[in-house]
Structure formats: structure tokens, C-alpha cells
């Protein structure tokens, strides 16, 4: 992605944070990007296209986190909660470190625009994360009994929401916040992160 296009996307997310998703205008974005509206339209056909590409841009950045994390299936069995935290913490910290992206991401996902966009979006860039999830499910079959849409909405929405509270100053950016948020997210998982016991064969009566 060229520098001008990236600058426009960054400006758009900043504008959404300042004016809201409904209130942002192309003029706001072009002012923040330091270019004319006409120059902006040479890169994006409309405000809607720009907003959607902003979401994809941030989503890909978030997905890239899992490309660089070490994932040890053996350690996962010995310490499932610790393994989950080692994957979750860099994700949470990414959002805390990117205030404009966090507020934008939360507002877009919570908007009326998102459902239609979600129907056709490509999420193949989350392949590394999906592979980790499949490994967890294979090791801890009880995870399959949870409604998957509900599970990921819970984890994703709450993670981004709490990160938004941090960047907005509602919650402190410290170790206690990270630990508390993680405990709140994972308390409900503890009963599912147990390997299935092998079923004993039935005794044959003589």
C-alpha cells in the first residue's frame, strides 16, 4: 500500500474517533491527511469504500500478530489457560497501543454497516489463528459444545471494548487491568479446557 493511501486510512480512523462514524466527512479526512478531497477520491471512490478498507487494514494488522507468536501444543496441554493468555495478551496490547484503530474498530463493528460488510469479507488472513483454534478444539473437545459465534463475539468484543476503555482513560493501562480483563474473559472457559477422559469399555457379563 502506497504512503498516500496509508495516510488517508490513518486520517479516516482518526476522523472517526473525533467525529463518529456517522459524523465523519471526506473533508474531515482530507484535512487530517493533508490532501485535497479530489486527491482523496483518486484513491477511494466513496466514504463507504474508505471506511471498509480502514477496517480491513486494521483487521489484517491484528491477524498478523498471530503469525509471529510461538504456539506449543505440548505446553497447551500442560497449561491451557497460560497458553491462551500468551496468545491473547499481544492481541490486547496491540489495541491499547493503537487508540485511533481501537475506537474505529469498535465503532465499525457495532454499526449498521458491519453486518452487510461481514457477509462478503475475506478473512483468510486469519489462517494462523484459525489453525491454533483447531488445535485447541482437537485437544479440548468441550470447546466444540459452545456456540462458536457467541464464543468469539464474547472474546473479540470484550477485548476490544476493554482496550477502548484503556485508551479513553476509563481504565488504567497497567498490569492489574490486563490480568483482571483476562480473568473475566477466561473464567467461563475453565470448565471446557480439560481433555476428554477415555471411555472405559463395558464389562461383558458372563
Secondary structure, 3 states (H helix, E strand, C coil): CCHHHHHHHHHHHHHHHHHCCCCCCHHHHHHHHCCCHHHHHCCCCCHHHHHHHHHHHHHHHHHHHHHCCCCCHHHHHHCHHHHHHHHHHHHHHHHHHCHHHHHHHHHHHCCCCHHHHHHHCCCHHHHHHHHHHHHHHHHCHHHHHCCHHHHHHHHHHHHHHHHHHHHCCCCCCCHHHHHHHHHHHHHHHCCCCCCCCCCCCCCCCC
